[in-house]
């Protein structure tokens, strides 16, 4: 299967017309139609409903279109980055990071390292969960990734063997909750079997959720929680806590202002805090500019 076949399919899905799509792809209609037919044979399903006017995609075609767009987009990004590397140009390094670190850690860290004009946040990463960062590093979709990482033992289904890392900071996930009009906390730890504490959880496959689960398992005191929702974003969880919905663990940097104002309060003492490292990862495969930047960090411990 060739990339241009995927581009052909995207053009056909956009125009819903063989002749216009062939013109867009700068080929004759017979050649274009033959390539679409070869694509269907390769996939083993019918992708185009040719009985409708204009043409429509079958359910399999709709699913395949999503894959085509993802693959061609990644190929385009990789081509652009490879051209930059081949030209030997000094360029900005792309760093992926969770939304909470983009807002509450990255700007200050870049300023302190003097990297503001050399490192650019990769905003597509804000919706990723942990393993997505390492897959993106392997694909050269980004150069660096900043991740929370539990300091305590935690079983994580994440393969980091193809990466190097440095510890660039520390953070604590602390349990917080909103307060009522009378100033009373909405939800407190540890809860009971009869009245479990309502909490706003992170995705089960995510790193923060795994770290919290592992930390609670190590505590001698049992915890009784009932999940009200799952949310990937610390900012979204914080907003719900301020509205009075249960409790959750949030990075301390994200809630320092609310704790000072009293709009959020602790839902438990420091034994419930989950210590985390802030790790900077890179792939073992790298280019000269990234190597120069990485070597400027000798004081950071591995």
Sine and cosine of phi, psi and omega as CSV:
sin_phi,cos_phi,sin_psi,cos_psi,sin_omega,cos_omega
0.00,0.00,0.70,-0.72,-0.03,-1.00
-0.96,-0.29,0.49,-0.87,0.01,-1.00
-0.86,0.52,-0.59,0.81,-0.03,-1.00
-0.90,0.43,-0.44,0.90,0.08,-1.00
-0.90,0.44,-0.66,0.75,0.03,-1.00
-0.91,0.42,-0.63,0.78,0.04,-1.00
-0.92,0.40,-0.60,0.80,0.08,-1.00
-0.86,0.50,-0.71,0.71,-0.06,-1.00
-0.91,0.42,-0.63,0.78,0.05,-1.00
-0.89,0.46,-0.68,0.74,0.02,-1.00
-0.89,0.46,-0.66,0.75,0.01,-1.00
-0.92,0.39,-0.64,0.77,0.03,-1.00
-0.91,0.42,-0.53,0.85,0.00,-1.00
-0.97,0.26,-0.70,0.71,-0.08,-1.00
-1.00,0.02,-0.46,0.89,-0.08,-1.00
0.84,0.53,0.54,0.84,-0.05,-1.00
-0.43,-0.90,0.83,-0.56,-0.07,-1.00
-0.88,0.47,-0.70,0.71,-0.07,-1.00
-0.91,0.42,-0.71,0.70,-0.01,-1.00
-0.92,0.39,-0.63,0.78,0.02,-1.00
-0.91,0.42,-0.66,0.76,0.03,-1.00
-0.89,0.46,-0.65,0.76,0.03,-1.00
-0.90,0.44,-0.68,0.73,0.03,-1.00
-0.87,0.49,-0.56,0.83,-0.04,-1.00
-1.00,-0.02,0.04,1.00,0.09,-1.00
0.88,0.48,0.68,0.74,0.08,-1.00
-0.70,-0.72,0.26,-0.97,0.07,-1.00
-0.95,0.30,0.38,-0.92,-0.01,-1.00
-0.89,0.46,-0.68,0.74,0.03,-1.00
-0.86,0.52,-0.66,0.75,0.03,-1.00
-0.90,0.44,-0.69,0.72,-0.01,-1.00
-0.89,0.45,-0.73,0.69,-0.02,-1.00
-0.88,0.47,-0.62,0.78,0.01,-1.00
-0.90,0.43,-0.62,0.78,-0.01,-1.00
-0.93,0.37,-0.60,0.80,0.05,-1.00
-0.91,0.41,-0.64,0.77,0.02,-1.00
-0.91,0.43,-0.66,0.76,0.05,-1.00
-0.89,0.46,-0.59,0.81,0.03,-1.00
-0.90,0.43,-0.68,0.73,0.04,-1.00
-0.90,0.44,-0.64,0.76,0.03,-1.00
-0.90,0.43,-0.64,0.77,0.01,-1.00
-0.90,0.45,-0.64,0.76,-0.02,-1.00
-0.99,0.13,-0.33,0.94,0.04,-1.00
0.98,0.21,0.29,0.96,0.01,-1.00
-0.61,-0.79,0.30,-0.95,0.12,-0.99
-1.00,0.10,0.82,-0.57,-0.05,-1.00
-0.98,-0.20,-0.43,0.90,-0.08,-1.00
-0.89,-0.46,0.75,-0.66,0.14,-0.99
-1.00,-0.01,0.97,-0.24,-0.09,-1.00
-1.00,0.06,0.01,1.00,-0.04,-1.00
-1.00,-0.01,-0.11,0.99,-0.03,-1.00
-0.97,-0.26,0.42,-0.91,0.10,-0.99
-0.80,-0.60,0.87,-0.49,-0.10,1.00
-0.93,0.38,0.11,-0.99,0.03,-1.00
-0.85,0.53,0.48,-0.88,0.06,-1.00
-0.75,-0.67,0.30,-0.95,0.05,-1.00
-1.00,-0.04,0.61,-0.79,0.15,-0.99
-0.95,0.30,0.22,-0.98,0.09,-1.00
-0.81,0.59,-0.63,0.77,0.06,-1.00
-0.91,0.42,-0.60,0.80,0.03,-1.00
-0.91,0.42,-0.64,0.77,0.04,-1.00
-0.88,0.47,-0.68,0.73,0.02,-1.00
-0.91,0.41,-0.66,0.75,-0.03,-1.00
-0.93,0.38,-0.54,0.84,0.02,-1.00
-0.87,0.50,-0.67,0.74,0.02,-1.00
-0.86,0.51,-0.70,0.72,0.03,-1.00
-0.89,0.45,-0.69,0.73,0.00,-1.00
-0.85,0.53,-0.70,0.72,-0.03,-1.00
-0.91,0.41,-0.65,0.76,0.02,-1.00
-0.91,0.42,-0.72,0.69,-0.05,-1.00
-0.91,0.41,-0.74,0.67,-0.04,-1.00
-0.92,0.40,-0.55,0.84,0.03,-1.00
-0.92,0.40,-0.69,0.73,0.01,-1.00
-0.91,0.41,-0.63,0.78,0.04,-1.00
-0.89,0.46,-0.68,0.73,0.01,-1.00
-0.88,0.48,-0.73,0.69,0.00,-1.00
-0.88,0.47,-0.67,0.74,-0.01,-1.00
-0.91,0.41,-0.65,0.76,0.04,-1.00
-0.87,0.50,-0.70,0.72,-0.01,-1.00
-0.88,0.47,-0.68,0.73,-0.04,-1.00
-0.94,0.35,-0.61,0.79,0.03,-1.00
-0.92,0.40,-0.59,0.81,0.06,-1.00
-0.89,0.45,-0.66,0.75,0.02,-1.00
-0.89,0.45,-0.70,0.71,0.00,-1.00
-0.90,0.44,-0.70,0.71,-0.03,-1.00
-0.89,0.45,-0.58,0.81,0.00,-1.00
-0.96,0.28,-0.18,0.98,0.02,-1.00
0.94,0.35,0.40,0.91,-0.05,-1.00
-0.99,0.14,0.61,-0.79,0.16,-0.99
-0.95,0.30,0.79,-0.62,-0.09,-1.00
-0.66,-0.75,0.19,-0.98,0.05,-1.00
-0.95,0.32,0.61,-0.79,0.06,-1.00
-1.00,0.02,0.70,-0.71,0.01,-1.00
-1.00,-0.03,0.82,-0.58,0.01,-1.00
-0.88,-0.48,0.79,-0.62,0.05,-1.00
-0.99,-0.13,0.62,-0.79,-0.02,-1.00
-0.35,-0.94,0.46,-0.89,0.08,-1.00
-0.88,0.47,0.39,-0.92,-0.05,-1.00
-0.84,0.55,-0.64,0.77,-0.03,-1.00
-0.90,0.43,-0.58,0.82,0.03,-1.00
-0.98,0.21,-0.53,0.85,0.09,-1.00
-0.87,0.49,-0.59,0.81,-0.07,-1.00
-1.00,0.05,-0.60,0.80,-0.20,-0.98
-0.89,-0.45,0.02,1.00,0.02,-1.00
-0.69,-0.72,-0.73,0.68,-0.18,-0.98
-0.86,0.50,-0.73,0.69,-0.04,-1.00
-0.85,0.52,-0.72,0.70,-0.01,-1.00
-0.91,0.41,-0.65,0.76,-0.02,-1.00
-0.92,0.40,-0.67,0.74,0.04,-1.00
-0.89,0.45,-0.64,0.77,0.01,-1.00
-0.90,0.43,-0.67,0.74,-0.03,-1.00
-0.93,0.37,-0.47,0.88,-0.01,-1.00
-1.00,-0.04,-0.15,0.99,-0.03,-1.00
0.96,0.28,0.43,0.90,-0.10,-1.00
-0.97,-0.25,0.19,0.98,-0.12,-0.99
-0.83,0.56,-0.59,0.81,-0.07,-1.00
-1.00,-0.08,0.07,1.00,-0.03,-1.00
-0.89,-0.46,-0.31,0.95,-0.05,-1.00
-0.85,-0.53,0.76,-0.65,-0.04,-1.00
-0.87,-0.50,0.78,-0.62,0.04,-1.00
-0.89,0.46,0.65,-0.76,0.05,-1.00
-0.99,-0.15,0.99,-0.14,-0.21,-0.98
-0.95,0.32,-0.32,0.95,0.05,-1.00
-0.89,0.46,-0.36,0.93,-0.10,-0.99
-0.97,0.25,-0.17,0.99,-0.13,-0.99
-0.90,0.43,-0.35,0.94,0.02,-1.00
-0.98,-0.18,0.15,0.99,-0.06,-1.00
-0.99,0.10,0.44,-0.90,0.26,-0.97
-0.97,-0.24,0.07,-1.00,-0.29,-0.96
-0.78,0.63,-0.78,0.62,-0.12,-0.99
-0.92,0.40,-0.37,0.93,0.00,-1.00
-0.88,0.47,-0.57,0.82,-0.02,-1.00
-0.89,0.45,-0.67,0.74,-0.07,-1.00
-0.97,0.25,-0.52,0.85,0.11,-0.99
-0.92,0.39,-0.63,0.78,0.01,-1.00
-0.92,0.39,-0.62,0.79,0.07,-1.00
-0.89,0.46,-0.67,0.74,0.00,-1.00
-0.91,0.42,-0.54,0.84,0.00,-1.00
-1.00,0.09,-0.06,1.00,-0.09,-1.00
0.89,0.45,0.44,0.90,0.07,-1.00
-0.96,0.29,-0.47,0.88,0.13,-0.99
-0.64,-0.77,0.29,-0.96,-0.04,-1.00
-1.00,-0.08,-0.61,0.80,-0.06,-1.00
-0.73,-0.68,0.41,-0.91,0.10,-1.00
-0.64,-0.77,0.75,-0.66,0.09,-1.00
-0.97,-0.26,0.81,-0.59,-0.06,-1.00
-0.74,-0.67,0.54,-0.84,0.29,-0.96
-0.93,0.37,0.56,-0.83,0.05,-1.00
-0.55,-0.83,0.79,-0.61,-0.06,-1.00
-0.90,0.43,0.67,-0.74,0.08,-1.00
-0.97,0.22,-0.55,0.83,0.04,-1.00
-0.99,0.11,0.19,-0.98,0.00,-1.00
-0.88,0.47,0.70,-0.71,-0.03,-1.00
-0.41,-0.91,0.80,-0.61,0.02,-1.00
-0.98,0.18,0.94,-0.34,-0.02,-1.00
-0.87,-0.50,0.77,-0.64,0.02,-1.00
-1.00,0.04,0.89,0.46,-0.05,-1.00
-0.74,-0.67,0.82,-0.57,0.01,-1.00
-1.00,-0.06,0.94,-0.35,0.00,-1.00
-0.95,-0.32,0.22,0.98,-0.12,-0.99
-0.90,0.43,-0.40,0.92,-0.02,-1.00
-1.00,-0.03,0.21,0.98,-0.08,-1.00
-0.81,-0.59,0.40,-0.92,0.22,-0.98
-0.95,-0.32,0.43,-0.90,0.06,-1.00
-0.61,-0.80,0.37,-0.93,0.17,-0.99
-0.78,-0.63,0.56,-0.83,0.11,-0.99
-1.00,0.05,0.86,-0.51,-0.07,-1.00
-0.92,-0.40,0.04,1.00,0.02,-1.00
0.09,-1.00,0.01,-1.00,0.01,-1.00
-0.69,-0.72,0.43,-0.91,-0.01,-1.00
-0.52,-0.86,0.34,-0.94,0.12,-0.99
-0.82,-0.58,0.70,-0.71,0.21,-0.98
-1.00,0.04,0.87,-0.49,-0.06,-1.00
-0.89,-0.45,0.58,-0.82,-0.01,-1.00
-0.98,0.21,0.82,-0.58,-0.03,-1.00
-0.71,-0.70,0.34,-0.94,0.02,-1.00
-0.49,-0.87,0.30,-0.95,0.08,-1.00
-0.99,0.15,0.03,-1.00,-0.02,-1.00
-0.81,-0.59,0.48,-0.88,0.02,-1.00
-0.98,0.20,0.07,-1.00,0.05,-1.00
-0.88,0.48,-0.42,0.91,0.02,-1.00
-1.00,0.01,0.04,1.00,0.03,-1.00
1.00,0.09,0.25,0.97,-0.01,-1.00
-1.00,-0.05,0.65,-0.76,0.04,-1.00
-0.88,0.48,0.61,-0.79,0.00,-1.00
-0.97,0.25,-0.54,0.84,-0.07,-1.00
-0.46,-0.89,0.70,-0.71,-0.04,-1.00
-0.78,-0.62,0.50,-0.87,0.12,-0.99
-0.99,0.11,0.48,-0.88,0.18,0.98
-0.99,-0.15,-0.09,1.00,-0.10,-0.99
0.98,0.20,0.13,-0.99,0.03,-1.00
-0.73,-0.68,0.19,-0.98,0.05,-1.00
-0.88,0.48,-0.63,0.78,-0.03,-1.00
-0.96,0.28,-0.57,0.82,-0.02,-1.00
-0.72,-0.69,0.98,0.22,0.02,-1.00
-0.91,0.41,0.52,-0.86,-0.01,-1.00
-0.97,0.25,0.81,-0.59,0.04,-1.00
-0.95,0.31,0.74,-0.67,0.00,-1.00
-0.66,-0.75,0.41,-0.91,0.01,-1.00
-0.98,-0.18,0.93,-0.38,-0.19,-0.98
-1.00,-0.06,0.30,-0.95,0.18,-0.98
-1.00,-0.05,0.29,-0.96,0.04,-1.00
-0.83,0.56,0.62,-0.78,-0.07,-1.00
-0.87,0.49,-0.55,0.84,-0.02,-1.00
-1.00,0.06,-0.02,1.00,-0.05,-1.00
-0.99,0.14,0.31,-0.95,-0.06,-1.00
-0.95,0.31,-0.67,0.74,-0.03,-1.00
-0.90,0.43,-0.69,0.73,0.03,-1.00
-0.88,0.48,-0.65,0.76,0.02,-1.00
-0.92,0.40,-0.64,0.77,-0.01,-1.00
-0.91,0.42,-0.67,0.74,0.02,-1.00
-0.90,0.43,-0.71,0.71,0.00,-1.00
-0.86,0.51,-0.70,0.72,-0.01,-1.00
-0.91,0.41,-0.63,0.77,0.00,-1.00
-0.91,0.41,-0.69,0.72,0.00,-1.00
-0.90,0.44,-0.57,0.82,0.00,-1.00
-0.91,0.41,-0.42,0.91,-0.01,-1.00
-1.00,0.10,-0.25,0.97,-0.05,-1.00
-0.98,0.21,0.62,-0.79,0.02,-1.00
-0.93,0.36,-0.47,0.88,-0.02,-1.00
-1.00,0.03,0.73,-0.68,0.02,-1.00
-0.94,0.34,0.46,-0.89,0.01,-1.00
-0.84,-0.55,0.71,-0.70,-0.03,-1.00
-0.87,-0.49,0.96,-0.28,-0.07,-1.00
-0.83,-0.55,0.48,-0.88,0.14,-0.99
-0.75,-0.66,0.88,-0.48,-0.08,-1.00
-0.95,0.31,0.76,-0.65,0.04,-1.00
-1.00,-0.08,-0.46,0.89,-0.03,-1.00
-0.22,-0.98,0.16,-0.99,0.16,-0.99
-0.84,-0.54,0.69,-0.73,-0.02,-1.00
-0.57,-0.82,0.73,-0.69,0.00,-1.00
-0.98,0.21,-0.43,0.90,-0.18,-0.98
-0.98,-0.21,0.79,-0.61,0.06,-1.00
-0.88,0.48,-0.61,0.80,-0.01,-1.00
-0.90,0.44,-0.63,0.78,0.03,-1.00
-0.92,0.38,-0.65,0.76,0.04,-1.00
-0.90,0.44,-0.69,0.72,-0.01,-1.00
-0.86,0.50,-0.65,0.76,0.00,-1.00
-0.88,0.48,-0.66,0.75,0.01,-1.00
-0.93,0.36,-0.59,0.81,0.05,-1.00
-0.90,0.44,-0.65,0.76,0.01,-1.00
-0.91,0.42,-0.41,0.91,0.04,-1.00
-1.00,0.07,-0.06,1.00,0.09,-1.00
0.98,-0.18,0.29,0.96,-0.04,-1.00
-0.99,-0.13,1.00,-0.05,0.17,-0.99
0.89,0.45,-0.51,-0.86,0.01,-1.00
-0.67,-0.74,0.19,-0.98,0.10,-1.00
-0.26,-0.97,0.16,-0.99,0.11,-0.99
-0.99,-0.11,0.80,-0.60,0.01,-1.00
-0.76,-0.65,0.49,-0.87,0.08,-1.00
-0.85,0.53,0.71,-0.70,-0.09,-1.00
-0.85,0.52,-0.60,0.80,0.02,-1.00
-0.86,0.51,-0.54,0.84,-0.09,-1.00
-0.96,0.27,-0.37,0.93,-0.12,-0.99
-0.86,-0.51,0.15,0.99,-0.05,-1.00
-0.87,0.50,-0.65,0.76,-0.01,-1.00
-0.92,0.40,-0.68,0.73,-0.01,-1.00
-0.92,0.39,-0.59,0.80,0.05,-1.00
-0.91,0.41,-0.63,0.78,0.02,-1.00
-0.92,0.39,-0.59,0.80,0.01,-1.00
-0.98,0.20,-0.35,0.94,-0.04,-1.00
1.00,0.06,0.12,0.99,0.04,-1.00
-0.98,0.22,-0.37,0.93,0.20,-0.98
-0.81,-0.59,0.53,-0.85,0.04,-1.00
-0.72,-0.69,0.26,-0.97,0.05,-1.00
-0.92,0.39,0.64,-0.77,0.09,-1.00
-0.99,-0.12,-0.02,1.00,0.01,-1.00
-0.13,-0.99,0.31,-0.95,-0.05,-1.00
-0.98,0.20,-0.14,-0.99,-0.18,-0.98
-0.92,0.40,-0.31,0.95,0.01,-1.00
-0.91,0.42,-0.37,0.93,0.01,-1.00
-1.00,0.06,-0.11,0.99,-0.02,-1.00
-0.94,0.35,0.64,-0.77,-0.01,-1.00
-0.95,-0.32,0.95,-0.31,-0.02,-1.00
-0.96,0.29,0.70,-0.72,-0.04,-1.00
-0.74,-0.67,0.53,-0.85,0.20,-0.98
-1.00,-0.08,0.44,-0.90,0.20,-0.98
-0.96,-0.26,0.92,-0.38,-0.10,-1.00
-0.95,-0.32,0.66,-0.75,0.10,-0.99
-0.97,-0.24,0.88,-0.48,-0.04,-1.00
-0.94,-0.35,0.50,-0.87,0.18,-0.98
-0.61,-0.79,0.40,-0.92,0.09,-1.00
-0.96,0.28,0.43,-0.90,0.08,-1.00
-0.92,0.39,-0.42,0.91,0.09,-1.00
-1.00,0.01,0.85,-0.52,-0.08,-1.00
-0.49,-0.87,0.18,-0.98,-0.01,-1.00
-0.95,-0.32,0.12,-0.99,-0.16,-0.99
-0.88,0.47,-0.65,0.76,-0.04,-1.00
-0.90,0.43,-0.66,0.76,0.04,-1.00
-0.91,0.41,-0.61,0.79,0.03,-1.00
-0.89,0.47,-0.67,0.74,0.03,-1.00
-0.89,0.46,-0.69,0.73,0.00,-1.00
-0.91,0.41,-0.69,0.73,-0.01,-1.00
-0.87,0.49,-0.61,0.79,-0.03,-1.00
-0.95,0.30,-0.15,0.99,0.07,-1.00
-0.99,0.13,0.06,1.00,-0.05,-1.00
-0.93,-0.38,0.72,0.70,-0.09,-1.00
-0.93,0.37,-0.39,0.92,-0.05,-1.00
-0.98,0.18,-0.24,0.97,-0.05,-1.00
-0.99,0.12,0.63,-0.77,-0.04,-1.00
-1.00,0.01,0.53,-0.85,0.02,-1.00
-0.99,0.16,0.00,0.00,0.00,0.00
